[in-house]
Amino acid sequence: MATASPPLATAFRPLAAAGGAGGGGAHAVGAAGRVAPRRGRRGFVVRSVASDREVRGPASTEEELSAVLTSIDSSAIASNIQHHADFTPLFSPEHSSPLKAYHATAKSVFDSLIINWNATYDYYNKVNAKQAYYLSMEFLQGRALTNAIGNLELTGQYAEALKQLGQNLEDVASQEPDPALGNGGLGRLASCFLDSMATLNYPAWGYGLRYRYGLFKQIITKDGQEEVAENWLEMGNPWEIVRNDVSYPVKFYGKVVEGTDGRKHWIGGENIKAVAHDVPIPGYKTKTTNNLRLWSTTVPSQNFDLGAFNAGDHAKANEAHLNAEKICHVLYPGDESSEGKILRLKQQYTLCSASLQDIISRFESRAGDSLNWEDFPSKVAVQMNDTHPTLCIPELMRILMDIKGLSWNEAWSITERTVAYTNHTVLPEALEKWSLDIMQKLLPRHVEIIETIDEKLMNNIVSKYGTADISLLKQKLKDMRILDNVDLPASVAKLFIKPKEKKGKLLVESLESIAEGDEKTESQEEENILSETAEKKGGSDSEEAPDAEKEDPVYELDPFAKYDPQLPRVVRMANLCVVGGHSVNGVAEIHSEIVKQDVFNSFYEMWPTKFQNKTNGVTPRRWIRFCNPELSAIISKWIGSDDWILNTDKLAGLKKFADDEDLQSEWRTAKRNNKMKVVSLIRDKTGYVVSPDAMFDVQVKRIHEYKRQLLNILGIVYRYKKMKEMSAKDRIKSFVPRVCIFGGKAFATYVQAKRIVKFITDVAATVNYDPDVGDLLKVVFVPDYNVSVAEKLIPASELSQHISTAGMEASGTSNMKFAMNGCILIGTLDGANVEIREEVGEENFFLFGAHAPEIAGLRQERAEGKFVPDPRFEEVKEYVRSGVFGTSNYDELMGSLEGNEGYGRADYFLVGKDFPSYIECQQKVDEAYRDQKLWTRMSILNTAGSPKFSSDRTIHEYAKDIWDISPVIMP
């Protein structure tokens, strides 16, 4: 096992030319494994490109380096950037470009981060405080440059330094590709949390995987969405350090044997190596710089089959490397095939195993001679972000028992007190279920552990509910078991023997054979059971009953207790999370109630204190201060300080100025300036020209039927149809000009979501070239939506759509970002919408649609054929089918909204039900927008009402209620 390493593998000497690119020869490894600068090197002299003065120094110690880099002198920063352009080259010396300037600037900023990064790591080691570890399959970071210099409070200095070098900060920053480490809200939330953890000085690290090709880069063509691999790593990543000295073995397949020491040993199989890549996470206005550790996967060089290669079998020669490296190629690889399923499971296990080995290594190192495993939960908190890291539970058990020698009870107590689970979905298909057969082959030891956890859980259920009400017990076992469609163990199965409506011999299966999976013939089973029964009844199977009434009853095992070969055997990962952790939290108040009352109700009845709510939040640094500097300056001016950036409660101070004409004027000017940037963005990415005078109406999120982009575009189609039926004069009178903007990715194998993308782009291609409507209506699908696009769209948005079917969105976080930036929401009472509406005021939120408690009844009404669609809904579907939007066939798409039953039919997401309410609400939006004073007041009050939705508040709650950690303030 490797020794946990500090976040610094090499410290730069920023202004020194000696040592070659990156100063590779200028460092020695210290006693603690920390790379330290060598002393006694000769001094350096570098002429400042900005001021023609000489910068002198001995380039020897980190303290001296710190003195240079913490200087607020833009000329010194310019010299530092120039140094990296000259001596940390990725480009030919004759080439000068914004991309080269970006890499040099990033390395210059990285120098500053390294100092605090090292100091933070050293101080955490010294105080040995309890530390939280956030495990997530996604971290959607966004660009690092502007965020880092913003948190270091060096934005102005870097802008001036680049100006001295003939560059522009905005142009340089735009060269940075978005890290392709996530897809949607799950990854963006994780990244907001990292920012808040560092800003609030909490000792915490993130763990994830380093995906080479990301999810995919989205291209929009005449055929809709197409996917190509992300290329974010092609020019290197200046924000990471590869830890070649920090790696851990990860095993797949093989078999389990029991050693002479009585421990289980997992041997043989396929072995790979997980290698650490570290990314610094700086806090705002603090020295604390935490770490995001990402794992790549490989195998040692000796696994390359040189003999096969020289024999011409090149594929076989590289097979081991390819099998290892492909684990971190793509986020969420397609899992329609068994190979895809295996790859996804490998990803999840790699994340869990490598991270836990690293965490345990750090715990052992810090404990030193006083190592006591009972202390582990008081030093370590592991948070599983959704079900992807569920294998942390059996993996931690395996390490503690098989490697560290703890007993089951000791290991289980430690695991349960260490691990916690955040649920992010109520969708049944999103609650992960893994094939038991696949898991048994890939992770045989973990299946053994899961089987034991499952059996102990069932015994607990039997103890709680007893056997008096066998139907209730059956329902609880069905709801709560971790293994689904798997034979009940003998200790539980014996409770489900029932009389069979047949006279004759007793036909009870051997419970032991059920538990052990023996394949005995029916006659053998009968013989065994009959002899047992004869003993119990004091007779033999040859005895005849004196009359029919006195015949022994015939028994059988309830089918509930047996495996059904027609159905798959699965491991229910969410159930394992609930059982194995000490805390389960939802991410919005309504979501947490659904979790308790519906999704995990049986668990809630058994362990009510495990369940709590932690409403999501977003970092106000990236999502307003840095992405919307003009509005931020206005807020600081009217509130009287910029303290709101760290204490968003102060945003409420805007409320008293909401009707002030001067503030409203400044507010509208900032919004228009942001809209002008989006006009350019849309022209560059789509070729469409839109008017900044129109309302910017935005829906940007992952494409999914429950998020109901289909409802939005059908509302636009209805609007367009009504415009076409009017005279030009009536159109202008009846409709407010709108630019309707969509963005988001449909998963590559999600056919219906890709149909929705195609439909939106077809509508756009028709509407945007129709001279009858002109600037009254434009439809735009922004391709390859990511954090950087969001940072432009959100500040410019005036109406944002959060219109999921009520009860189906866990929380949402983009709704919080829009509200913070003074955008008014239209939405259902779903997820965090409920709390946003409460905070900003009902009159400042456009509400429509069915409520969550009604949804089940409405679906039942549909199934019974009682639903009567609104004539306007039928009208818009007929219009779509008329061919006005081209020759594409929309029967499958429209068909999903029709019928009363069947897969992909019956309008499961209630688009038709909510359509009339939606278009009527949109009319209210138009009315409000015409009164710009009223609209601006609503906008200001949305920002003023958003303090609750800072991720700082959320992280304080996690730290206090779940992780039990305290801030560690750097000296």
ABEGO torsion letter per residue (X at the ends): XBBBBBABABBBBAABABGEBGGAAABBBBAAGBBBBBBGBBBBBBBBAAAGBBBBEAGABAAAAAAAAABABAAAAAAAAAAAAAABBABBAABBBAAAAAAAAAAAAAAAAAAAAAAAAAAAAAAGBBBBBBBBABBBAEBAAAAAAAAAGAAAAAAAAAAAAGBBAAAAAAABBBBBABABAAAAAAAAAAAAAAAAGBBBBBBBBBBAAEABBBBBBAAEBBBBBBAAAAAEBAABBBBAABBBBBBBEEBBBBBAAGBBBBBEEBBBBBBBBBBBBBBBGBABBBBBBBBBBBBBAAABBAAAAAAGBAAAAAAAAAAAAAAAABBGBBAABAAAAAAAAAAAAAAAAAAAAAAAAAAAAAAEAABBAAAAAAABBBBBBEAAAAAAAAAAAAAAAAAAGBBAAAAAAAAAAABBBBBABABAAABBBBBAAAAAAABAAAAAAAAAAAAAAAAAAAAAAEAABAAAAAAAAAAABABBGBBBBAAAAAAABBBBBBBEBBBBBBAAAAAAGBBBBAAAAAAAAAAAAAAAAGBBAABBBABAAABBBBBBBBAAABBBAABBBBBBAAAAAAAABABBBBABAAAAAAAAAAAAAAAAAABAAABBBBBBBBBAAAAAAAABAAAAAAAAAAAGBAAAAABAAAAAAAAAAAABAAAAAAAAAAAAAAAAAAAAAAAAAAGBBBBAABBBBBBBBBBBAAAGAAAAAAAAAAAAAAAAABBAAAAAAABBBBBBBBBEBBBAABAAAAAAAAAAAAAAAAAAABAAAEAABBBBBBBGBBAAAAAAAAAABABBBBABBBGABAAEAAAAAAAAAGBBBBBBBBEAAAAAAAAAEAAABBBBEBBAAAAAAAAAAAAAGABBBBAAAAAAAAAAAAGAAEABBAAAAAAAABEABEBGBGGAAGAAAAAAAAAAAAAAAAAAAABAAAAAAAAAAAAAAAAAABAAAAAAAAAAAAAGBBBBBBX
